[in-house]
Amino acid sequence: MEQRTARLTLLIDPHKKALFEQLCAEEDVTPSQKVRQFIRDYIEQKTGEDWQKPAD
C-alpha cells in the first residue's frame, strides 16, 4: 500500500474541475484516486513497470 503523506496542490479551471468530478463519479472513483492513477501511469510510461521495486 502506498503511503499518502505528500500533498499536491494545483490550480484548474472551474469548468474543467466540475467536469472531471462528474466523470470520476460516473466511474465511481474519487478525483484523488484518478489523479493518483494518472501519476502512476505516467511514471510507468516514463520509467517502466518496476519503478516501485527497490534498487539492488
Order of alpha helices (4+ residues) and beta strands (2+ residues): alpha-alpha
